[in-house]
């Protein structure tokens, strides 16, 4: 016969294992989301730099045509 203490111990163990599993899954989701958002910001910054460079080249070309 299983005693009350052992039943409680088993219950706590199952709850702890379940919590660890879910916390691990949540951490994986969050870290993936942070990675994806960081990647998107990096791509966006690259686009901005490219547009600034193109605008600068266009301005130089326009000034050269005016002279």
Rosetta constraint file for C-alpha pairs under 8 A:
AtomPair CA 2 CA 6 HARMONIC 6.45 0.50
AtomPair CA 2 CA 7 HARMONIC 6.90 0.50
AtomPair CA 3 CA 7 HARMONIC 6.39 0.50
AtomPair CA 4 CA 8 HARMONIC 6.25 0.50
AtomPair CA 5 CA 9 HARMONIC 6.10 0.50
AtomPair CA 6 CA 10 HARMONIC 6.06 0.50
AtomPair CA 7 CA 11 HARMONIC 6.14 0.50
AtomPair CA 8 CA 12 HARMONIC 6.14 0.50
AtomPair CA 9 CA 13 HARMONIC 6.09 0.50
AtomPair CA 10 CA 14 HARMONIC 6.18 0.50
AtomPair CA 11 CA 15 HARMONIC 6.17 0.50
AtomPair CA 12 CA 16 HARMONIC 6.04 0.50
AtomPair CA 13 CA 17 HARMONIC 6.12 0.50
AtomPair CA 14 CA 18 HARMONIC 6.06 0.50
AtomPair CA 15 CA 19 HARMONIC 6.06 0.50
AtomPair CA 16 CA 20 HARMONIC 6.11 0.50
AtomPair CA 17 CA 21 HARMONIC 6.21 0.50
AtomPair CA 18 CA 22 HARMONIC 6.21 0.50
AtomPair CA 19 CA 23 HARMONIC 5.91 0.50
AtomPair CA 20 CA 24 HARMONIC 6.00 0.50
AtomPair CA 21 CA 25 HARMONIC 6.29 0.50
AtomPair CA 22 CA 26 HARMONIC 6.08 0.50
AtomPair CA 23 CA 27 HARMONIC 6.04 0.50
AtomPair CA 24 CA 28 HARMONIC 6.21 0.50
AtomPair CA 25 CA 29 HARMONIC 6.28 0.50
AtomPair CA 26 CA 30 HARMONIC 6.16 0.50
AtomPair CA 27 CA 31 HARMONIC 6.00 0.50
AtomPair CA 28 CA 32 HARMONIC 6.06 0.50
AtomPair CA 29 CA 33 HARMONIC 6.14 0.50
AtomPair CA 30 CA 34 HARMONIC 6.13 0.50
AtomPair CA 31 CA 35 HARMONIC 6.11 0.50
AtomPair CA 32 CA 36 HARMONIC 6.13 0.50
AtomPair CA 33 CA 37 HARMONIC 6.06 0.50
AtomPair CA 34 CA 38 HARMONIC 6.01 0.50
AtomPair CA 35 CA 39 HARMONIC 6.14 0.50
AtomPair CA 36 CA 40 HARMONIC 6.25 0.50
AtomPair CA 37 CA 41 HARMONIC 6.24 0.50
AtomPair CA 38 CA 42 HARMONIC 6.18 0.50
AtomPair CA 39 CA 43 HARMONIC 6.23 0.50
AtomPair CA 40 CA 44 HARMONIC 6.09 0.50
AtomPair CA 41 CA 45 HARMONIC 6.08 0.50
AtomPair CA 42 CA 46 HARMONIC 6.21 0.50
AtomPair CA 43 CA 47 HARMONIC 6.28 0.50
AtomPair CA 44 CA 48 HARMONIC 6.30 0.50
AtomPair CA 45 CA 49 HARMONIC 6.24 0.50
AtomPair CA 46 CA 50 HARMONIC 6.16 0.50
AtomPair CA 47 CA 51 HARMONIC 6.13 0.50
AtomPair CA 48 CA 52 HARMONIC 6.16 0.50
AtomPair CA 49 CA 53 HARMONIC 6.13 0.50
AtomPair CA 50 CA 54 HARMONIC 6.11 0.50
AtomPair CA 51 CA 55 HARMONIC 6.02 0.50
AtomPair CA 52 CA 56 HARMONIC 6.10 0.50
AtomPair CA 53 CA 57 HARMONIC 6.24 0.50
AtomPair CA 54 CA 58 HARMONIC 6.09 0.50
AtomPair CA 55 CA 59 HARMONIC 6.11 0.50
AtomPair CA 56 CA 60 HARMONIC 6.26 0.50
AtomPair CA 57 CA 61 HARMONIC 6.16 0.50
AtomPair CA 58 CA 62 HARMONIC 6.06 0.50
AtomPair CA 59 CA 63 HARMONIC 6.18 0.50
AtomPair CA 60 CA 64 HARMONIC 6.19 0.50
AtomPair CA 61 CA 65 HARMONIC 6.27 0.50
AtomPair CA 62 CA 66 HARMONIC 6.34 0.50
AtomPair CA 63 CA 67 HARMONIC 6.58 0.50
